[in-house]
Amino acid sequence: MNDRTPDLELTRPAREMWELPLSKRTRLLTERYRLHPKKRLGQSFLVNDQAAARLADVVGETEPPGVVEIGGGLGALTVAIARRLPRARLIVYEVDTALCQALADVLAPISRRCWVHCCDFLKASHEEAGATDEWALVGNLPYSLTTPILESIFSASLRWRTVVLMVQREFAQRMMAGPGSHTYGALSLFTQANCEQVERVMRLKPSSFWPKPEVESVVLRICLRRHPPECIEDSALFETVVRGAFNYRRKTLVRALVTAGVLGATEEQVQSAVAAAGLDPVQRPETLSLEEFAALTSALSGLVSKSE
């Protein structure tokens, strides 16, 4: 028989939970709901109160009428945003069904303006849920899903007013890299093509999370483009050429594009397109700027079309 006295703190109402330090709130919630962070989902809960408040401030700077959160976890960021934006609508996606009840209970005090969707953000229709271009998007992204989530944001017709994402530092470096850098690649170019601005607003040490990840995280504020840069005539073709080139980034530009079979072009066509774009055939893909890749795409597409 267990004679242990029940921990009365575990029965705290949700609103009282809001007043607790994040580290304590997280411990109480995991105990109350018997939760364990899932490594396969890359779960690390934010337990840094100052960071949560700062993130909420960044999201709230443009005073959006609503906020969509990717991966609500135990509500650390959601509660901070709810306090910062007392009139905004909140839609929170959480794919882990074990967390959904705890999250809904924590957010019960604002249930009239906050909805928890226990589903995959990538499979949801945000417009049907009520989100518009005036809304903000925020999320603490697990490393394994950062690329597909970012690609989904870039390709969507919904152009969020503000996007605030917490990602691993290495991923942020790849997003913000310029030509010639060893971290420069397809991700860097797609970021440039889809974003007016990417700004690093905060760096978070592993101690800001529980359990502690092995790497530092970075918070990025992203302003999406409404339209692609003028130099990009066809975004899909541009993406095809960039991906093909960086699939063989250690080869010269011509060999990379020929090996990748980009647009079904012959080696002669690739050489002609490279020359027409004013590029050196022995350049490597990581030395080309967005404008140079756009010019190459246009030249290559034109030559292939003429031969069909």
VOBA-1610 file (N, C-alpha, C; in pm, whole numbers, padded with zeros to 5 digits, always signed):
BEGIN
Met+00084-00120+00000Met+00000+00000+00000Met+00089+00126+00000Asn+00050+00224-00080Asn+00127+00346-00088Asn+00068+00450+00007Asp+00145+00485+00112Asp+00097+00583+00209Asp+00146+00724+00180Arg+00203+00743+00059Arg+00259+00875+00026Arg+00148+00979+00022Thr+00171+01093+00087Thr+00073+01200+00087Thr+00064+01261-00052Pro-00058+01277-00107Pro-00072+01335-00241Pro-00011+01475-00247Asp+00052+01503-00358Asp+00110+01636-00378Asp-00002+01732-00418Leu-00039+01820-00326Leu-00152+01909-00352Leu-00123+02004-00467Glu+00004+02029-00496Glu+00038+02120-00605Glu-00005+02064-00740Leu-00016+01930-00747Leu-00057+01868-00872Leu-00203+01898-00907Thr-00279+01944-00811Thr-00420+01973-00834Thr-00445+02123-00857Arg-00340+02200-00871Arg-00356+02344-00894Arg-00445+02370-01017Pro-00536+02467-01010Pro-00614+02507-01127Pro-00521+02564-01235Ala-00570+02562-01359Ala-00486+02606-01470Ala-00436+02748-01454Arg-00524+02840-01412Arg-00484+02979-01400Arg-00372+02996-01298Glu-00377+02919-01189Glu-00269+02925-01090Glu-00140+02868-01148Met-00155+02767-01234Met-00038+02709-01300Met+00038+02814-01380Trp-00035+02909-01437Trp+00027+03012-01519Trp+00126+03095-01440Glu+00104+03105-01309Glu+00188+03191-01227Glu+00317+03123-01182Leu+00328+02995-01207Leu+00447+02921-01164Leu+00562+02941-01262Pro+00686+02936-01216Pro+00800+02935-01308Pro+00787+02818-01404Leu+00833+02836-01526Leu+00816+02732-01627Leu+00876+02597-01586Ser+00990+02600-01522Ser+01052+02473-01482Ser+00961+02396-01387Lys+00900+02467-01291Lys+00811+02402-01195Lys+00680+02360-01262Arg+00627+02448-01348Arg+00502+02414-01417Arg+00519+02289-01502Thr+00633+02282-01571Thr+00660+02167-01655Thr+00668+02039-01573Arg+00737+02046-01459Arg+00748+01928-01372Arg+00611+01884-01322Leu+00530+01978-01278Leu+00399+01943-01225Leu+00308+01883-01332Leu+00313+01939-01452Leu+00228+01887-01559Leu+00271+01747-01603Thr+00402+01725-01613Thr+00448+01592-01652Thr+00413+01488-01546Glu+00414+01529-01420Glu+00376+01437-01314Glu+00226+01413-01312Arg+00150+01521-01325Arg+00004+01508-01320Arg-00047+01418-01432Tyr+00007+01435-01552Tyr-00044+01362-01669Tyr+00046+01243-01705Arg+00147+01218-01621Arg+00238+01105-01642Arg+00298+01108-01782Leu+00357+01220-01813Leu+00414+01241-01945Leu+00565+01222-01944His+00617+01178-02057His+00761+01162-02075His+00798+01216-02213Pro+00899+01303-02220Pro+00941+01356-02351Pro+00977+01243-02446Lys+00929+01253-02569Lys+00953+01149-02670Lys+01071+01189-02758Lys+01176+01111-02750Lys+01296+01142-02827Lys+01270+01134-02977Arg+01184+01041-03018Arg+01157+01024-03162Arg+01087+01147-03221Leu+01022+01225-03136Leu+00956+01348-03180Leu+01043+01470-03155Gly+01162+01448-03102Gly+01253+01559-03074Gly+01200+01655-02970Gln+01125+01603-02871Gln+01060+01690-02772Gln+01158+01744-02668Ser+01164+01876-02658Ser+01236+01945-02552Ser+01149+02064-02515Phe+01104+02071-02390Phe+01011+02175-02349Phe+01086+02299-02301Leu+01040+02415-02345Leu+01099+02542-02304Leu+01072+02566-02156Val+01179+02591-02078Val+01163+02615-01934Val+01230+02746-01892Asn+01260+02829-01990Asn+01324+02958-01965Asn+01216+03066-01971Asp+01177+03120-01856Asp+01069+03218-01850Asp+01100+03345-01928Gln+01224+03394-01916Gln+01261+03517-01987Gln+01256+03497-02138Ala+01298+03379-02183Ala+01296+03350-02326Ala+01152+03344-02377Ala+01063+03281-02300Ala+00923+03273-02341Ala+00861+03412-02354Ala+00891+03499-02257Ala+00837+03635-02260Ala+00895+03713-02378Arg+01024+03696-02405Arg+01089+03766-02516Arg+01031+03718-02649Leu+01009+03587-02662Leu+00950+03533-02783Leu+00810+03590-02806Ala+00733+03597-02699Ala+00597+03652-02708Ala+00602+03798-02753Asp+00700+03873-02705Asp+00715+04012-02745Asp+00745+04023-02894Val+00832+03934-02943Val+00868+03936-03085Val+00744+03906-03170Val+00667+03806-03129Val+00545+03771-03202Val+00446+03887-03198Gly+00439+03954-03085Gly+00339+04059-03066Gly+00374+04194-03121Glu+00496+04212-03170Glu+00539+04344-03217Glu+00450+04401-03327Thr+00397+04314-03414Thr+00312+04362-03522Thr+00163+04356-03485Glu+00133+04321-03360Glu-00005+04315-03310Glu-00096+04234-03404Pro-00062+04108-03431Pro-00146+04029-03520Pro-00280+03995-03453Pro-00387+03984-03532Pro-00517+03948-03474Pro-00527+03802-03433Gly-00432+03722-03480Gly-00431+03580-03446Gly-00292+03522-03460Val-00270+03409-03392Val-00140+03342-03394Val-00162+03193-03409Val-00088+03131-03499Val-00085+02986-03511Val+00047+02937-03453Glu+00041+02838-03365Glu+00162+02783-03305Glu+00182+02639-03351Ile+00304+02609-03393Ile+00341+02473-03435Ile+00398+02401-03315Gly+00331+02299-03266Gly+00381+02220-03154Gly+00366+02294-03022Gly+00247+02290-02965Gly+00220+02364-02842Gly+00288+02309-02719Gly+00327+02180-02723Gly+00394+02120-02608Gly+00310+02129-02483Leu+00362+02192-02380Leu+00290+02211-02254Leu+00247+02356-02234Gly+00244+02430-02344Gly+00187+02564-02339Gly+00278+02675-02292Ala+00408+02650-02282Ala+00500+02753-02233Ala+00492+02880-02316Leu+00501+02865-02446Leu+00498+02981-02534Leu+00355+03031-02553Thr+00260+02939-02559Thr+00119+02978-02579Thr+00070+03071-02470Val+00101+03037-02345Val+00057+03120-02233Val+00122+03258-02240Ala+00250+03262-02273Ala+00319+03390-02283Ala+00259+03477-02394Ile+00223+03415-02507Ile+00161+03490-02616Ile+00021+03537-02577Ala-00053+03451-02507Ala-00188+03488-02464Ala-00184+03610-02373Arg-00082+03619-02290Arg-00068+03735-02202Arg-00026+03858-02281Arg+00062+03840-02377Arg+00112+03954-02456Arg+00005+04008-02551Leu-00080+03918-02603Leu-00185+03956-02698Leu-00321+03913-02642Pro-00376+03988-02549Pro-00497+03945-02478Pro-00623+03937-02564Arg-00620+03992-02685Arg-00738+03986-02771Arg-00719+03897-02893Ala-00601+03846-02913Ala-00573+03766-03032Ala-00632+03625-03020Arg-00670+03571-03135Arg-00712+03431-03141Arg-00588+03344-03154Leu-00594+03227-03093Leu-00479+03136-03095Leu-00522+03000-03145Ile-00446+02947-03240Ile-00467+02810-03288Ile-00337+02735-03264Val-00346+02626-03190Val-00226+02552-03150Val-00233+02410-03205Tyr-00130+02371-03279Tyr-00121+02235-03331Tyr-00024+02154-03246Glu-00069+02035-03208Glu+00017+01944-03132Glu-00009+01802-03182Val+00094+01742-03237Val+00077+01610-03299Val+00079+01497-03198Asp+00134+01521-03078Asp+00145+01417-02974Asp+00015+01411-02895Thr-00062+01307-02915Thr-00191+01294-02847Thr-00176+01289-02696Ala-00062+01242-02646Ala-00040+01234-02502Ala-00033+01373-02439Leu+00008+01473-02518Leu+00021+01608-02465Leu-00107+01690-02479Cys-00195+01648-02569Cys-00310+01732-02605Cys-00401+01764-02488Gln-00430+01665-02403Gln-00520+01691-02290Gln-00457+01787-02191Ala-00329+01765-02161Ala-00259+01856-02070Ala-00258+01997-02127Leu-00231+02010-02256Leu-00226+02141-02321Leu-00363+02208-02316Ala-00467+02133-02346Ala-00602+02189-02343Ala-00640+02236-02203Asp-00601+02159-02103Asp-00633+02198-01965Asp-00558+02324-01924Val-00430+02333-01961Val-00352+02451-01928Val-00413+02576-01992Leu-00467+02559-02112Leu-00521+02673-02186Leu-00671+02694-02162Ala-00728+02620-02070Ala-00872+02631-02041Ala-00916+02774-02008Pro-00836+02853-01936Pro-00880+02989-01904Pro-00904+03078-02027Ile-00848+03041-02141Ile-00867+03122-02262Ile-00934+03040-02372Ser-01012+02940-02334Ser-01070+02846-02430Ser-01163+02913-02532Arg-01214+03033-02499Arg-01304+03102-02593Arg-01229+03163-02710Arg-01098+03178-02698Arg-01021+03235-02809Arg-00899+03151-02845Cys-00892+03033-02790Cys-00778+02944-02817Cys-00827+02803-02847Trp-00780+02748-02956Trp-00821+02615-02998Trp-00699+02525-03013Val-00705+02408-02953Val-00597+02310-02963Val-00638+02205-03065His-00559+02190-03171His-00584+02090-03274His-00481+01979-03258Cys-00528+01862-03222Cys-00438+01749-03201Cys-00412+01680-03335Cys-00330+01744-03417Cys-00302+01691-03550Cys-00170+01749-03600Asp-00130+01702-03717Asp-00004+01742-03778Asp-00020+01878-03847Phe+00062+01973-03811Phe+00058+02106-03874Phe+00069+02095-04026Leu+00152+02001-04074Leu+00176+01989-04216Leu+00054+01939-04293Lys-00041+01878-04223Lys-00160+01823-04290Lys-00284+01908-04267Ala-00269+02018-04197Ala-00385+02100-04161Ala-00409+02210-04264Ser-00536+02253-04273Ser-00572+02367-04356Ser-00589+02488-04265His-00493+02575-04266His-00494+02688-04173His-00598+02793-04212Glu-00623+02807-04342Glu-00726+02900-04384Glu-00863+02854-04335Glu-00890+02724-04345Glu-01018+02672-04297Glu-01033+02692-04147Ala-00920+02691-04076Ala-00925+02713-03931Ala-00944+02860-03896Gly-00931+02947-03997Gly-00955+03089-03974Gly-00834+03179-03988Ala-00716+03124-04015Ala-00595+03204-04025Ala-00594+03284-04156Thr-00534+03402-04152Thr-00521+03487-04270Thr-00378+03540-04280Asp-00352+03616-04385Asp-00219+03675-04404Asp-00181+03772-04293Glu-00279+03818-04217Glu-00253+03914-04109Glu-00206+03844-03982Trp-00215+03713-03979Trp-00179+03637-03858Trp-00028+03615-03851Ala+00015+03574-03732Ala+00156+03537-03710Ala+00166+03386-03695Leu+00283+03335-03727Leu+00313+03193-03712Leu+00434+03179-03622Val+00427+03087-03526Val+00538+03069-03432Val+00555+02920-03403Gly+00678+02879-03372Gly+00697+02739-03339Gly+00839+02707-03293Asn+00849+02609-03205Asn+00976+02552-03164Asn+00989+02421-03241Leu+01072+02420-03346Leu+01071+02310-03442Leu+01172+02201-03408Pro+01127+02074-03406Pro+01222+01964-03391Pro+01308+01954-03516Tyr+01435+01919-03499Tyr+01530+01922-03610Tyr+01484+01836-03728Ser+01428+01719-03700Ser+01391+01626-03808Ser+01278+01680-03895Leu+01202+01777-03843Leu+01088+01830-03918Leu+01108+01974-03964Thr+01224+02032-03933Thr+01244+02172-03966Thr+01238+02197-04116Thr+01305+02114-04195Thr+01305+02134-04340Thr+01166+02119-04401Pro+01092+02010-04375Pro+00958+02001-04435Pro+00863+02111-04389Ile+00874+02154-04265Ile+00787+02262-04217Ile+00823+02393-04288Leu+00952+02420-04300Leu+00994+02543-04367Leu+00952+02542-04514Glu+00968+02429-04580Glu+00927+02419-04720Glu+00777+02439-04734Ser+00701+02388-04637Ser+00556+02406-04639Ser+00519+02554-04624Ile+00590+02624-04536Ile+00566+02767-04516Ile+00599+02845-04642Phe+00711+02811-04705Phe+00755+02882-04825Phe+00659+02861-04943Ser+00605+02740-04956Ser+00524+02707-05073Ser+00376+02741-05057Ala+00333+02773-04937Ala+00192+02798-04911Ala+00147+02933-04968Ser+00020+02941-05004Ser-00036+03067-05052Ser-00054+03165-04937Leu-00068+03114-04816Leu-00082+03198-04697Leu+00054+03261-04665Arg+00060+03393-04665Arg+00187+03464-04639Arg+00175+03535-04504Trp+00218+03469-04400Trp+00203+03517-04264Trp+00263+03657-04246Arg+00200+03739-04162Arg+00253+03872-04135Arg+00390+03862-04069Thr+00403+03770-03976Thr+00529+03748-03906Thr+00546+03598-03883Val+00667+03549-03903Val+00700+03410-03872Val+00815+03411-03772Val+00796+03348-03658Val+00900+03341-03555Val+00925+03193-03526Leu+01046+03147-03558Leu+01077+03005-03545Leu+01201+02984-03458Met+01193+02882-03374Met+01306+02840-03294Met+01364+02714-03360Val+01490+02725-03404Val+01554+02615-03476Val+01694+02592-03420Gln+01753+02479-03455Gln+01890+02454-03413Gln+01983+02555-03480Arg+02088+02593-03409Arg+02179+02697-03458Arg+02238+02661-03594Glu+02275+02537-03612Glu+02334+02494-03739Glu+02237+02514-03855Phe+02110+02488-03830Phe+02010+02505-03934Phe+01994+02653-03968Ala+01994+02737-03866Ala+01984+02882-03887Ala+02103+02932-03970Gln+02222+02880-03943Gln+02340+02920-04019Gln+02326+02885-04166Arg+02270+02770-04195Arg+02249+02728-04334Arg+02146+02817-04402Met+02042+02855-04330Met+01940+02943-04387Met+01998+03079-04425Met+02087+03131-04342Met+02134+03268-04357Met+02269+03280-04428Ala+02322+03168-04477Ala+02454+03168-04540Ala+02452+03238-04675Gly+02568+03291-04713Gly+02585+03356-04843Gly+02676+03276-04933Pro+02684+03311-05062Pro+02769+03239-05157Pro+02914+03229-05109Gly+02973+03113-05130Gly+03111+03091-05091Gly+03128+03031-04955Ser+03023+03033-04874Ser+03029+02976-04740Ser+03010+02824-04748His+03075+02752-04657His+03062+02605-04658His+02922+02562-04616Thr+02844+02654-04555Thr+02707+02620-04514Thr+02604+02665-04618Tyr+02651+02731-04723Tyr+02561+02781-04828Tyr+02513+02666-04914Gly+02382+02664-04941Gly+02327+02556-05021Gly+02187+02587-05069Ala+02114+02483-05107Ala+01979+02500-05158Ala+01889+02569-05056Leu+01903+02533-04928Leu+01821+02595-04824Leu+01845+02746-04819Ser+01970+02788-04831Ser+02004+02931-04830Ser+01934+03005-04943Leu+01936+02946-05062Leu+01876+03009-05179Leu+01724+03013-05169Phe+01663+02905-05120Phe+01518+02904-05107Phe+01474+03005-05001Thr+01557+03024-04899Thr+01526+03125-04797Thr+01531+03264-04860Gln+01635+03292-04938Gln+01646+03422-05004Gln+01529+03445-05100Ala+01489+03340-05170Ala+01384+03353-05270Ala+01246+03376-05207Asn+01229+03332-05083Asn+01097+03339-05020Asn+01087+03439-04906Cys+01198+03496-04864Cys+01198+03585-04748Cys+01255+03722-04780Glu+01181+03825-04738Glu+01233+03961-04748Glu+01348+03981-04650Gln+01331+03919-04532Gln+01431+03938-04426Gln+01428+03819-04331Val+01544+03780-04286Val+01558+03679-04181Val+01651+03737-04076Glu+01602+03751-03955Glu+01679+03815-03849Glu+01692+03723-03728Arg+01813+03708-03678Arg+01834+03630-03556Arg+01808+03722-03437Val+01711+03686-03355Val+01673+03773-03243Val+01715+03718-03107Met+01749+03591-03102Met+01785+03534-02972Met+01859+03402-02990Arg+01952+03376-02900Arg+02021+03247-02897Arg+01991+03182-02763Leu+01954+03057-02765Leu+01915+02987-02643Leu+02009+02869-02616Lys+02061+02865-02495Lys+02148+02755-02455Lys+02064+02631-02426Pro+02127+02514-02427Pro+02053+02391-02397Pro+01981+02395-02262Ser+02035+02471-02166Ser+01973+02479-02033Ser+01837+02546-02035Ser+01799+02607-02147Ser+01667+02671-02159Ser+01557+02569-02183Phe+01596+02443-02199Phe+01499+02338-02232Phe+01511+02220-02137Trp+01402+02144-02131Trp+01402+02016-02060Trp+01331+01912-02145Pro+01398+01799-02170Pro+01538+01770-02139Pro+01631+01856-02226Lys+01755+01871-02180Lys+01850+01955-02250Lys+01890+01891-02384Pro+01876+01965-02494Pro+01927+01915-02622Pro+02079+01923-02623Glu+02140+01867-02724Glu+02286+01866-02732Glu+02341+01991-02799Val+02254+02071-02859Val+02301+02188-02934Val+02224+02313-02892Glu+02279+02427-02930Glu+02211+02554-02903Glu+02100+02577-03006Ser+02004+02658-02966Ser+01895+02694-03056Ser+01901+02844-03086Val+01839+02881-03195Val+01833+03021-03237Val+01688+03055-03270Val+01647+03175-03232Val+01514+03223-03267Val+01528+03318-03386Leu+01453+03290-03492Leu+01456+03371-03613Leu+01323+03442-03633Arg+01331+03568-03670Arg+01212+03641-03712Arg+01218+03653-03864Ile+01115+03605-03930Ile+01115+03597-04076Ile+01001+03680-04133Cys+01036+03760-04232Cys+00937+03836-04308Cys+00928+03774-04447Leu+00816+03712-04478Leu+00800+03645-04606Leu+00777+03743-04720Arg+00825+03705-04837Arg+00796+03782-04957Arg+00651+03756-04999Arg+00586+03856-05052Arg+00453+03838-05110Arg+00464+03775-05248His+00574+03806-05317His+00598+03753-05452His+00746+03719-05465Pro+00781+03627-05555Pro+00923+03593-05576Pro+00999+03714-05628Pro+01131+03715-05613Pro+01213+03823-05672Pro+01190+03830-05823Glu+01201+03948-05880Glu+01173+03966-06023Glu+01264+03882-06111Cys+01383+03853-06063Cys+01477+03776-06146Cys+01436+03630-06163Ile+01347+03582-06077Ile+01301+03442-06087Ile+01173+03438-06168Glu+01180+03387-06290Glu+01065+03383-06379Glu+00972+03266-06348Asp+01027+03156-06306Asp+00948+03035-06275Asp+01006+02972-06149Ser+00934+02982-06039Ser+00985+02932-05910Ser+01010+02783-05910Ala+00922+02707-05977Ala+00938+02561-05979Ala+01064+02521-06055Leu+01089+02587-06169Leu+01210+02557-06246Leu+01335+02600-06170Phe+01327+02715-06106Phe+01439+02763-06026Phe+01474+02660-05918Glu+01373+02609-05851Glu+01396+02510-05745Glu+01458+02384-05802Thr+01412+02341-05919Thr+01466+02220-05982Thr+01614+02235-06015Val+01650+02350-06070Val+01790+02374-06106Val+01878+02382-05982Val+01832+02452-05880Val+01910+02467-05757Val+01930+02331-05689Arg+01822+02255-05677Arg+01835+02122-05614Arg+01929+02033-05693Gly+01915+02035-05824Gly+02002+01951-05907Gly+02148+01988-05890Ala+02177+02117-05889Ala+02315+02161-05875Ala+02374+02122-05741Phe+02297+02139-05634Phe+02351+02111-05501Phe+02346+01963-05463Asn+02279+01883-05543Asn+02287+01738-05521Asn+02427+01688-05550Tyr+02502+01766-05628Tyr+02641+01730-05662Tyr+02728+01853-05642Arg+02724+01910-05523Arg+02788+02037-05497Arg+02940+02034-05511Arg+03000+01917-05504Arg+03146+01909-05516Arg+03192+01903-05661Lys+03098+01886-05753Lys+03133+01886-05894Lys+03130+02029-05948Thr+03188+02050-06065Thr+03176+02180-06129Thr+03031+02200-06171Leu+02995+02323-06201Leu+02855+02355-06230Leu+02799+02273-06345Val+02876+02265-06456Val+02827+02190-06572Val+02811+02043-06538Arg+02912+01984-06475Arg+02904+01841-06443Arg+02792+01812-06344Ala+02769+01902-06251Ala+02662+01882-06153Ala+02526+01878-06221Leu+02501+01974-06309Leu+02371+01982-06376Leu+02349+01866-06472Val+02455+01825-06542Val+02444+01712-06634Val+02422+01583-06557Thr+02497+01563-06451Thr+02484+01441-06370Thr+02344+01432-06309Ala+02290+01545-06266Ala+02157+01547-06205Ala+02045+01532-06308Gly+02080+01550-06437Gly+01978+01537-06542Gly+01875+01648-06535Val+01917+01768-06497Val+01825+01880-06478Val+01755+01916-06609Leu+01623+01915-06609Leu+01538+01948-06723Leu+01565+01860-06844Gly+01636+01750-06823Gly+01668+01661-06935Gly+01764+01722-07034Ala+01837+01825-06990Ala+01928+01897-07080Ala+02052+01815-07111Thr+02102+01830-07233Thr+02227+01765-07274Thr+02344+01846-07219Glu+02464+01788-07226Glu+02582+01861-07179Glu+02605+01985-07264Glu+02580+01975-07392Glu+02597+02091-07480Glu+02501+02203-07441Gln+02377+02166-07412Gln+02278+02266-07372Gln+02316+02332-07239Val+02365+02252-07147Val+02406+02306-07018Val+02522+02403-07036Gln+02621+02365-07117Gln+02736+02453-07142Gln+02691+02584-07206Ser+02598+02575-07299Ser+02548+02696-07366Ser+02472+02785-07268Ala+02392+02723-07179Ala+02315+02800-07081Ala+02408+02870-06982Val+02511+02800-06939Val+02608+02857-06846Val+02677+02977-06911Ala+02714+02963-07037Ala+02779+03074-07108Ala+02682+03191-07126Ala+02556+03160-07161Ala+02456+03265-07182Ala+02429+03343-07054Ala+02442+03275-06939Ala+02419+03341-06810Ala+02543+03415-06761Gly+02651+03409-06841Gly+02773+03480-06805Gly+02850+03414-06692Leu+02840+03282-06682Leu+02904+03209-06573Leu+03022+03127-06625Asp+03109+03090-06535Asp+03225+03007-06566Asp+03186+02860-06550Pro+03203+02776-06652Pro+03162+02636-06643Pro+03232+02555-06534Val+03348+02604-06488Val+03419+02529-06383Val+03386+02581-06243Gln+03298+02681-06236Gln+03251+02725-06104Gln+03180+02610-06033Arg+03180+02616-05901Arg+03102+02520-05824Arg+02972+02584-05780Pro+02867+02504-05760Pro+02735+02559-05727Pro+02734+02654-05608Glu+02818+02628-05506Glu+02812+02711-05386Glu+02868+02851-05405Thr+02920+02881-05527Thr+02973+03016-05552Thr+02870+03107-05622Leu+02756+03050-05663Leu+02658+03127-05739Leu+02559+03198-05647Ser+02528+03321-05680Ser+02427+03397-05608Ser+02287+03360-05655Leu+02186+03410-05587Leu+02047+03387-05629Leu+02025+03441-05770Glu+02074+03561-05799Glu+02056+03621-05930Glu+02123+03538-06039Glu+02239+03482-06009Glu+02309+03399-06108Glu+02236+03268-06132Phe+02182+03207-06028Phe+02103+03086-06046Phe+01975+03116-06125Ala+01916+03233-06101Ala+01795+03272-06174Ala+01827+03289-06322Ala+01938+03353-06353Ala+01979+03373-06493Ala+02009+03240-06560Leu+02074+03150-06487Leu+02104+03017-06540Leu+01976+02939-06568Thr+01880+02948-06478Thr+01753+02879-06495Thr+01681+02928-06620Ser+01677+03058-06639Ser+01610+03116-06756Ser+01678+03071-06885Ala+01811+03074-06887Ala+01886+03035-07007Ala+01867+02887-07038Leu+01874+02805-06935Leu+01861+02660-06955Leu+01720+02624-07000Ser+01621+02687-06940Ser+01483+02659-06975Ser+01455+02699-07119Gly+01510+02814-07161Gly+01490+02860-07298Gly+01551+02767-07400Leu+01671+02718-07373Leu+01738+02628-07467Leu+01667+02493-07478Val+01623+02440-07364Val+01553+02311-07364Val+01419+02322-07436Ser+01349+02433-07416Ser+01218+02454-07480Ser+01233+02460-07632Lys+01337+02526-07681Lys+01358+02540-07824Lys+01386+02406-07891Ser+01447+02314-07816Ser+01486+02186-07876Ser+01372+02084-07877Glu+01264+02115-07807Glu+01152+02020-07798Glu+01064+02025-07922
//
